[in-house]
Amino acid sequence: MTSPLSSSPASSPSEVRWTSRLWGTLLVLCAAMFLDALDVSMVGVALPSIGSDLGLSTSTLQWIVSGYILGYGGLLLLGGRTADLLGRRQVFLVALAVFALASLLGGLVDSGPLLIASRFIKGLSAAFTAPAGLSIITTTFPEGPLRNRALSIYTTCAATGFSMGLVLSGLLTEASWRLTMLLPAPIALIALLAGLKLLPRSAREQRHNGYDIPGAVLGTASMLLLVFTVVQAPEVGWTSARTLLSFLAVAVLLTVFVLVERRSAGPLVRLGVLRSGSQIRAQLGAMTFFGSYVGFQFLATLYMQTLLGWSALHTALAFLPAGALVALSSTKVGSIVDRFGTPRLIVAGFALMVVGYALFLRVDLDPVYAAVILPSMLLIGAACALVFPSLNIQATNGVEDHEQGMVSGLLNTSVQVGGAIFLAVVTAVVTAGAPADPTPQAVLDSYRPGLTVVTAIAALGLLITLTGLRTRHGRRSVVVARSTETTASTEATEATEATEATEATEATEATVEEARAERVPVRD
């Protein structure tokens, strides 16, 4: 197959032109990411109408949201590795077809259990499309400026989809909540048909050492139970026997999972990839980044609709400047990453996010939007524009092609698990401070500890990412532990380069041995 990139022999990577086929490939993958975010944001506004139409209780309505989160967060590790083993294109297209069918089912059902089942199936399919789509990008676009630009556009589609979902749900729910469920179906179908023609064919991994069935069972079970426990904890109680026993079971499953993965010839998650400090910072950064934002959006939505009396559409428009800022910056972030590297951008983004959340603490019962709320939205939008693409770039740089799906699944798992855990924490803090006399001012005062926790979560992310600047001390590289499948010739080349670097810095011979276990540093 010919390369979808066109260039002259003297062209630099930044001057390589993208062909129409390459743009088409990226648009198909962006459509799937857009749908994932769109689906998450649209359903929240429609819940009251769904409950009224189908006669569902509040606890049942919660599972329309939680069912999606459970399927998505619980199967991402399996989805990522499946893409590597069975072929990224195949896995992506099959999962996208399932997503379209589940969307159609969700818009036509007349019972709560069937609607929840359709939401779980959609989450399950997204758990396969998300890591498969990200790994298609990282294996199609060479590492460096080209990939950075592609990832900045790709991740921007998530923020754009989320923002548009808030607005569209407000409009569509006025007609029928079923339209919010049905809208993703035709978009997914169009993306599927385009993907059949445009997506590059990907061969199954031929060098794997068998299928890690025990690891797949343990990894999926532990993630499903963790997400389920966190989602249910605010309702049944964090200190209840059920919650504590569930967390204990999660700890046992994860311990056994790690032991199995260390001994497996073809692990679901190769633990050596986490020897890299930059990889760990990317995963923890993803957890705190998304966790803080989900908590903020939850509280800000309650504040605007419950205390200020704004409509769903009015609330969505209040969030729109943040999404618009992300969308407008999509084509620029890649070049900024090329110039400054991911660690600096992630730190800068987290700093903006902390300031934005802190400023929102000034809200009262009669706010001036332009002076009080808008500055926070703009700062948070700028933070998302810098952090989310940079985290994706940092996590996937330096990773061999046959493990891109695994790392993509790991990153998306961090995002979803972080969102579920930190939202539950914020909810617990607000619930604990609920006033006995729910006057508007008392309710607002009960929200402030939750907003403080949100700010603290973002500050934690900032502290974690700051360690990347200290340890790098000006170096713009990502070192990822290498797979044992690397060829002998590559090892010899890397050992030579590591030795030269050691002589230049007068390091010890131990550094050479460490370099043999790591990939050649590459620019963030």
C-alpha positions as CSV (number, residue, x, y, z in Angstrom):
1,M,0.0,0.0,0.0
2,T,1.4,3.4,-0.9
3,S,2.1,5.9,1.8
4,P,-0.7,8.4,2.4
5,L,1.9,11.1,3.0
6,S,3.3,13.0,0.0
7,S,6.6,14.9,0.1
8,S,9.6,15.7,-2.0
9,P,13.0,14.1,-1.1
10,A,14.2,17.3,0.6
11,S,11.0,17.9,2.6
12,S,11.2,18.1,6.4
13,P,8.6,16.3,8.4
14,S,6.7,19.6,9.1
15,E,6.5,20.3,5.3
16,V,5.1,16.9,4.4
17,R,1.6,17.3,2.8
18,W,-1.3,15.2,3.8
19,T,-3.2,13.4,1.1
20,S,-7.0,13.4,0.9
21,R,-6.9,9.7,1.9
22,L,-5.0,10.6,5.1
23,W,-7.4,13.4,5.9
24,G,-10.3,11.0,5.3
25,T,-8.7,8.4,7.7
26,L,-8.3,11.0,10.4
27,L,-11.8,12.3,10.0
28,V,-13.3,8.7,10.4
29,L,-11.3,8.3,13.6
30,C,-12.3,11.8,14.8
31,A,-15.9,10.9,14.2
32,A,-15.8,8.0,16.5
33,M,-14.1,10.0,19.2
34,F,-16.6,12.8,18.7
35,L,-19.5,10.3,19.1
36,D,-18.1,8.9,22.4
37,A,-17.9,12.4,23.9
38,L,-21.2,13.5,22.4
39,D,-23.0,10.5,23.7
40,V,-21.8,11.0,27.3
41,S,-22.8,14.7,27.4
42,M,-26.2,14.4,25.7
43,V,-27.8,11.8,27.9
44,G,-27.4,13.8,31.2
45,V,-29.8,16.6,30.1
46,A,-32.4,14.0,28.8
47,L,-32.6,12.0,32.0
48,P,-35.7,13.9,33.5
49,S,-37.6,13.4,30.3
50,I,-36.6,9.7,30.1
51,G,-37.7,9.1,33.7
52,S,-41.1,10.8,33.2
53,D,-41.8,9.0,29.9
54,L,-40.7,5.5,31.0
55,G,-41.7,5.8,34.7
56,L,-38.2,5.2,36.0
57,S,-37.0,5.9,39.6
58,T,-34.0,8.1,40.3
59,S,-31.8,5.0,41.1
60,T,-32.8,3.4,37.8
61,L,-32.0,6.7,35.9
62,Q,-28.6,6.7,37.4
63,W,-27.8,3.4,35.6
64,I,-28.5,4.9,32.2
65,V,-25.3,6.9,32.8
66,S,-23.5,4.4,34.9
67,G,-24.2,1.5,32.5
68,Y,-22.2,3.3,29.8
69,I,-19.4,4.1,32.2
70,L,-19.3,0.5,33.4
71,G,-19.0,-0.9,29.9
72,Y,-16.5,1.7,28.8
73,G,-14.2,1.8,31.8
74,G,-14.3,-1.9,32.5
75,L,-13.3,-3.2,29.1
76,L,-10.7,-0.6,27.9
77,L,-7.7,-2.7,28.8
78,L,-9.1,-5.7,26.9
79,G,-10.1,-3.4,24.0
80,G,-6.7,-2.0,23.6
81,R,-4.9,-5.3,23.6
82,T,-7.5,-6.9,21.3
83,A,-6.8,-4.2,18.7
84,D,-3.1,-5.1,18.8
85,L,-3.7,-8.9,18.5
86,L,-6.7,-9.0,16.0
87,G,-6.0,-6.0,13.9
88,R,-6.8,-2.3,14.6
89,R,-8.9,-1.7,11.6
90,Q,-11.0,-4.9,12.1
91,V,-11.6,-4.2,15.7
92,F,-12.5,-0.5,15.1
93,L,-15.0,-1.2,12.4
94,V,-16.8,-4.0,14.2
95,A,-17.0,-2.0,17.4
96,L,-18.3,1.0,15.5
97,A,-21.0,-1.1,13.8
98,V,-22.1,-2.4,17.3
99,F,-22.2,1.2,18.5
100,A,-24.5,2.2,15.7
101,L,-26.9,-0.7,16.4
102,A,-26.9,0.0,20.1
103,S,-27.7,3.7,19.4
104,L,-30.7,2.6,17.3
105,L,-31.9,0.2,20.0
106,G,-31.6,2.9,22.7
107,G,-33.9,5.2,20.8
108,L,-36.6,2.6,20.1
109,V,-36.9,0.7,23.4
110,D,-39.8,1.3,25.8
111,S,-38.4,-0.1,29.1
112,G,-35.7,1.0,31.5
113,P,-33.8,-2.3,31.6
114,L,-33.5,-2.5,27.8
115,L,-32.3,1.2,27.7
116,I,-29.7,0.4,30.3
117,A,-28.6,-2.6,28.4
118,S,-28.2,-0.6,25.2
119,R,-26.1,2.0,27.1
120,F,-23.9,-0.8,28.5
121,I,-23.4,-2.2,24.9
122,K,-22.5,1.3,23.7
123,G,-20.0,1.7,26.4
124,L,-18.5,-1.7,25.6
125,S,-18.2,-0.9,21.9
126,A,-16.6,2.5,22.8
127,A,-14.1,0.6,24.9
128,F,-12.9,-1.0,21.6
129,T,-13.2,1.9,19.2
130,A,-11.3,4.4,21.5
131,P,-8.0,2.5,21.9
132,A,-8.2,1.0,18.4
133,G,-8.7,4.5,16.9
134,L,-5.9,6.1,18.8
135,S,-3.5,3.3,17.9
136,I,-4.4,3.6,14.2
137,I,-3.3,7.2,14.4
138,T,-0.1,6.5,16.2
139,T,0.8,3.8,13.7
140,T,-0.3,5.7,10.6
141,F,1.4,9.0,11.5
142,P,5.2,8.9,12.2
143,E,6.3,10.1,15.6
144,G,7.0,13.8,15.7
145,P,5.3,16.9,14.2
146,L,3.0,14.8,12.0
147,R,1.6,12.7,14.8
148,N,1.5,15.7,17.2
149,R,-0.7,17.6,14.7
150,A,-3.0,14.5,14.1
151,L,-3.4,13.9,17.8
152,S,-4.2,17.5,18.6
153,I,-7.0,17.4,16.0
154,Y,-8.2,14.0,17.2
155,T,-8.3,14.9,20.9
156,T,-10.0,18.3,20.1
157,C,-12.9,16.3,18.7
158,A,-13.6,14.9,22.1
159,A,-13.9,18.3,23.7
160,T,-15.9,19.6,20.7
161,G,-18.3,16.6,20.9
162,F,-18.8,17.1,24.6
163,S,-19.6,20.8,24.2
164,M,-21.9,20.2,21.3
165,G,-23.6,17.4,23.1
166,L,-24.6,19.8,25.9
167,V,-26.2,22.2,23.4
168,L,-27.7,19.6,21.1
169,S,-29.3,17.7,24.0
170,G,-31.0,20.9,25.2
171,L,-32.5,21.4,21.8
172,L,-33.4,17.8,21.0
173,T,-34.9,17.0,24.3
174,E,-37.4,19.8,23.7
175,A,-38.8,17.6,20.9
176,S,-38.1,14.1,22.3
177,W,-35.5,12.4,24.4
178,R,-35.4,9.6,21.9
179,L,-33.6,11.9,19.4
180,T,-30.7,12.2,21.8
181,M,-30.3,8.4,21.7
182,L,-30.9,8.1,17.9
183,L,-28.6,11.0,16.7
184,P,-25.3,9.0,17.0
185,A,-26.7,6.1,14.9
186,P,-26.5,7.8,11.4
187,I,-23.2,9.5,12.2
188,A,-21.7,6.1,13.3
189,L,-23.1,4.5,10.1
190,I,-21.6,7.2,7.8
191,A,-18.2,6.8,9.7
192,L,-18.4,3.0,9.3
193,L,-19.0,3.2,5.5
194,A,-16.2,5.7,5.1
195,G,-13.9,3.6,7.3
196,L,-14.4,0.5,5.2
197,K,-12.9,2.5,2.3
198,L,-10.4,4.7,3.9
199,L,-8.9,3.1,7.0
200,P,-5.5,1.4,6.3
201,R,-5.4,-2.3,6.6
202,S,-3.6,-3.6,9.6
203,A,-2.2,-7.1,10.0
204,R,-2.7,-9.0,13.2
205,E,0.3,-9.1,15.4
206,Q,2.2,-12.2,14.4
207,R,4.9,-12.2,17.1
208,H,2.7,-12.5,20.2
209,N,3.2,-15.4,22.6
210,G,-0.3,-16.6,22.8
211,Y,-3.5,-15.0,24.2
212,D,-3.4,-14.0,27.8
213,I,-6.8,-15.4,28.8
214,P,-6.3,-15.4,32.6
215,G,-5.0,-11.8,32.4
216,A,-7.9,-10.7,30.2
217,V,-10.4,-12.2,32.7
218,L,-8.7,-10.8,35.8
219,G,-8.1,-7.4,34.2
220,T,-11.6,-7.0,32.9
221,A,-13.2,-8.3,36.2
222,S,-11.1,-6.0,38.3
223,M,-11.9,-2.9,36.2
224,L,-15.6,-3.7,36.1
225,L,-15.8,-4.3,39.8
226,L,-13.8,-1.1,40.5
227,V,-16.0,1.1,38.4
228,F,-19.1,-0.5,39.8
229,T,-18.0,-0.1,43.4
230,V,-17.1,3.6,42.9
231,V,-20.4,4.4,41.1
232,Q,-22.5,2.7,43.8
233,A,-20.5,3.9,46.8
234,P,-22.3,7.3,47.2
235,E,-25.6,5.5,47.2
236,V,-24.9,2.6,49.5
237,G,-22.3,4.4,51.7
238,W,-18.5,4.5,51.5
239,T,-18.1,2.8,54.8
240,S,-20.8,0.1,54.3
241,A,-19.8,-3.5,54.4
242,R,-20.7,-3.9,50.7
243,T,-18.4,-1.1,49.6
244,L,-15.5,-2.1,51.8
245,L,-15.7,-5.8,50.7
246,S,-15.9,-4.7,47.0
247,F,-12.8,-2.6,47.3
248,L,-11.1,-5.5,49.1
249,A,-12.1,-7.8,46.2
250,V,-10.7,-5.3,43.7
251,A,-7.4,-5.2,45.5
252,V,-7.2,-9.0,45.5
253,L,-8.1,-9.2,41.8
254,L,-5.5,-6.5,40.9
255,T,-2.8,-8.2,42.9
256,V,-3.4,-11.6,41.2
257,F,-3.6,-9.7,37.8
258,V,-0.2,-8.2,38.4
259,L,1.3,-11.6,39.3
260,V,-0.2,-13.2,36.2
261,E,1.0,-10.4,33.9
262,R,4.6,-10.7,35.3
263,R,4.7,-14.4,34.4
264,S,2.7,-14.3,31.1
265,A,4.6,-14.7,27.9
266,G,2.1,-12.5,26.1
267,P,0.5,-10.2,28.8
268,L,-2.6,-8.1,28.4
269,V,-0.6,-5.2,29.9
270,R,3.2,-5.4,29.7
271,L,4.1,-3.9,33.1
272,G,7.5,-2.9,31.8
273,V,6.0,0.0,29.9
274,L,5.3,1.6,33.3
275,R,9.0,1.8,34.1
276,S,9.1,5.1,32.3
277,G,8.5,8.1,34.5
278,S,6.9,10.0,31.6
279,Q,4.4,7.2,31.0
280,I,3.4,7.1,34.7
281,R,3.0,10.9,34.7
282,A,0.8,10.7,31.6
283,Q,-1.4,8.1,33.2
284,L,-1.7,10.0,36.6
285,G,-2.1,13.3,34.7
286,A,-5.0,11.8,32.7
287,M,-6.7,10.6,35.9
288,T,-6.5,14.0,37.7
289,F,-7.2,16.0,34.6
290,F,-10.5,14.3,33.7
291,G,-11.5,13.6,37.3
292,S,-11.3,17.3,38.2
293,Y,-13.2,18.4,35.1
294,V,-16.0,15.9,35.6
295,G,-16.4,17.0,39.2
296,F,-16.4,20.6,38.2
297,Q,-19.0,20.2,35.5
298,F,-21.2,18.3,37.9
299,L,-21.2,21.0,40.5
300,A,-21.3,23.9,38.0
301,T,-24.4,22.3,36.3
302,L,-26.1,21.9,39.7
303,Y,-25.3,25.5,40.6
304,M,-26.6,26.9,37.4
305,Q,-29.8,24.9,37.1
306,T,-30.7,24.4,40.7
307,L,-29.7,27.7,42.3
308,L,-29.7,30.1,39.4
309,G,-32.7,28.6,37.7
310,W,-31.1,28.4,34.3
311,S,-32.5,26.1,31.6
312,A,-30.6,23.1,30.2
313,L,-29.9,25.1,27.1
314,H,-28.8,28.2,29.0
315,T,-26.4,26.0,31.1
316,A,-25.0,24.4,28.0
317,L,-24.3,27.8,26.4
318,A,-22.5,28.9,29.6
319,F,-20.1,26.0,29.1
320,L,-19.8,26.6,25.3
321,P,-16.8,29.1,25.4
322,A,-14.5,26.5,26.9
323,G,-15.4,24.0,24.1
324,A,-15.2,26.7,21.4
325,L,-11.7,27.7,22.6
326,V,-10.6,24.0,22.3
327,A,-12.1,23.6,18.8
328,L,-10.5,26.8,17.5
329,S,-7.0,25.9,18.8
330,S,-7.0,22.3,17.3
331,T,-4.7,23.0,14.4
332,K,-2.2,25.0,16.5
333,V,-1.6,22.8,19.5
334,G,0.6,20.3,17.5
335,S,3.1,23.0,16.5
336,I,3.2,24.3,20.1
337,V,4.0,20.8,21.3
338,D,6.8,20.6,18.6
339,R,8.3,23.7,20.0
340,F,8.0,23.3,23.8
341,G,7.5,19.6,24.4
342,T,4.7,17.9,26.2
343,P,5.9,18.3,29.9
344,R,5.9,22.1,29.7
345,L,2.5,22.3,28.0
346,I,0.9,19.8,30.5
347,V,2.3,21.9,33.4
348,A,1.0,25.1,31.9
349,G,-2.4,23.6,31.3
350,F,-2.8,22.3,34.8
351,A,-1.8,25.7,36.2
352,L,-4.5,27.4,34.1
353,M,-7.0,24.7,35.3
354,V,-6.2,25.3,38.9
355,V,-6.6,29.1,38.5
356,G,-9.9,28.6,36.6
357,Y,-11.4,26.3,39.3
358,A,-10.2,28.7,42.1
359,L,-11.8,31.7,40.4
360,F,-15.1,29.8,40.2
361,L,-15.2,29.7,44.0
362,R,-16.2,33.4,43.9
363,V,-19.7,32.5,42.5
364,D,-22.7,33.8,44.5
365,L,-26.5,33.7,44.0
366,D,-26.5,36.7,41.6
367,P,-23.4,36.4,39.5
368,V,-22.4,38.5,36.5
369,Y,-21.6,35.9,33.9
370,A,-18.9,37.9,32.1
371,A,-17.1,38.9,35.2
372,V,-17.4,35.7,37.4
373,I,-18.2,32.6,35.3
374,L,-16.7,33.4,31.9
375,P,-13.1,33.8,33.1
376,S,-13.2,30.3,34.6
377,M,-14.6,28.8,31.4
378,L,-12.0,30.4,29.2
379,L,-9.1,29.3,31.5
380,I,-10.5,25.8,31.7
381,G,-10.9,25.7,27.9
382,A,-7.3,26.8,27.4
383,A,-6.2,24.1,29.9
384,C,-8.1,21.4,28.0
385,A,-6.6,22.6,24.7
386,L,-3.1,22.2,26.1
387,V,-3.3,19.2,28.4
388,F,-5.5,16.6,26.6
389,P,-3.5,16.4,23.3
390,S,-0.2,16.6,25.2
391,L,-1.1,13.7,27.5
392,N,-2.0,11.5,24.5
393,I,1.2,12.4,22.7
394,Q,3.3,11.7,25.8
395,A,1.7,8.4,26.5
396,T,2.1,7.1,23.0
397,N,5.6,8.4,22.1
398,G,8.4,5.9,22.2
399,V,6.0,2.9,22.2
400,E,6.5,0.3,19.5
401,D,3.7,-0.2,17.0
402,H,2.6,-3.6,18.2
403,E,1.9,-2.1,21.7
404,Q,0.1,1.1,20.7
405,G,-3.3,-0.4,21.3
406,M,-2.3,-1.6,24.8
407,V,-1.0,1.9,25.8
408,S,-4.0,3.6,24.3
409,G,-6.3,1.3,26.3
410,L,-4.3,2.0,29.4
411,L,-4.5,5.8,28.9
412,N,-8.3,5.7,28.3
413,T,-8.7,3.5,31.3
414,S,-6.9,6.1,33.4
415,V,-9.3,8.8,32.0
416,Q,-12.4,6.8,32.8
417,V,-11.4,5.4,36.2
418,G,-10.1,8.8,37.2
419,G,-13.4,10.4,36.2
420,A,-15.5,7.8,38.1
421,I,-13.4,7.9,41.3
422,F,-13.0,11.7,41.7
423,L,-16.6,12.4,40.8
424,A,-17.6,10.0,43.5
425,V,-15.3,11.7,46.0
426,V,-16.7,15.2,45.1
427,T,-20.2,13.9,45.4
428,A,-19.5,12.4,48.8
429,V,-18.0,15.7,50.0
430,V,-21.1,17.7,48.9
431,T,-23.5,15.1,50.3
432,A,-21.8,15.1,53.7
433,G,-22.2,18.9,53.9
434,A,-25.8,18.9,52.7
435,P,-27.7,21.5,54.9
436,A,-30.6,20.5,57.1
437,D,-32.3,23.8,56.0
438,P,-31.8,23.8,52.2
439,T,-32.0,27.5,51.6
440,P,-30.2,28.7,48.4
441,Q,-27.3,30.2,50.3
442,A,-26.9,27.1,52.5
443,V,-26.9,24.9,49.4
444,L,-24.3,27.1,47.7
445,D,-22.2,26.9,50.8
446,S,-22.4,23.1,50.7
447,Y,-21.1,23.2,47.1
448,R,-17.9,25.1,48.0
449,P,-16.1,22.2,49.7
450,G,-16.7,20.2,46.6
451,L,-15.3,22.9,44.4
452,T,-12.3,23.1,46.8
453,V,-11.7,19.4,46.3
454,V,-11.9,19.8,42.5
455,T,-9.3,22.5,42.7
456,A,-7.1,20.3,45.0
457,I,-7.4,17.4,42.5
458,A,-6.1,19.7,39.7
459,A,-3.4,21.0,42.0
460,L,-2.3,17.4,42.6
461,G,-2.1,16.8,38.9
462,L,0.0,20.0,38.6
463,L,2.4,18.7,41.3
464,I,2.7,15.3,39.6
465,T,3.5,16.8,36.2
466,L,6.0,19.3,37.7
467,T,8.2,16.4,38.5
468,G,8.6,15.9,34.8
469,L,10.2,19.3,34.4
470,R,12.6,18.6,37.3
471,T,13.7,15.2,36.2
472,R,14.1,16.2,32.6
473,H,15.9,19.4,33.4
474,G,15.6,20.7,29.8
475,R,15.5,17.3,28.0
476,R,12.6,16.8,25.7
477,S,12.4,13.0,25.6
478,V,10.2,10.1,26.5
479,V,11.8,6.9,27.5
480,V,9.5,3.9,27.4
481,A,10.6,0.4,28.6
482,R,11.1,-1.7,25.6
483,S,9.3,-4.9,24.7
484,T,11.3,-8.1,24.9
485,E,10.3,-8.7,21.2
486,T,12.8,-6.0,20.0
487,T,15.3,-7.5,17.5
488,A,18.9,-8.2,18.4
489,S,20.1,-5.7,15.8
490,T,18.1,-2.9,17.3
491,E,19.4,-3.7,20.7
492,A,23.0,-3.4,19.5
493,T,22.3,0.0,17.9
494,E,20.6,1.3,21.0
495,A,23.4,0.0,23.2
496,T,26.0,1.9,21.1
497,E,24.0,5.1,21.3
498,A,23.6,4.7,25.1
499,T,27.3,4.2,25.5
500,E,28.1,7.4,23.6
501,A,25.6,9.3,25.7
502,T,27.2,7.9,28.8
503,E,30.7,9.0,27.8
504,A,29.3,12.5,27.0
505,T,27.8,12.9,30.5
506,E,30.4,10.9,32.4
507,A,27.7,8.6,33.8
508,T,28.3,5.1,35.2
509,E,28.3,1.9,33.3
510,A,25.0,1.1,35.0
511,T,23.3,3.6,32.7
512,V,24.3,1.5,29.7
513,E,22.5,-1.5,31.2
514,E,19.5,0.6,31.9
515,A,19.4,1.9,28.4
516,R,19.3,-1.8,27.2
517,A,15.9,-2.1,29.0
518,E,14.5,1.1,27.5
519,R,13.7,2.5,24.2
520,V,15.8,5.2,22.6
521,P,14.7,8.6,23.9
522,V,12.5,10.5,21.5
523,R,11.2,14.0,21.5
524,D,7.9,14.6,23.3
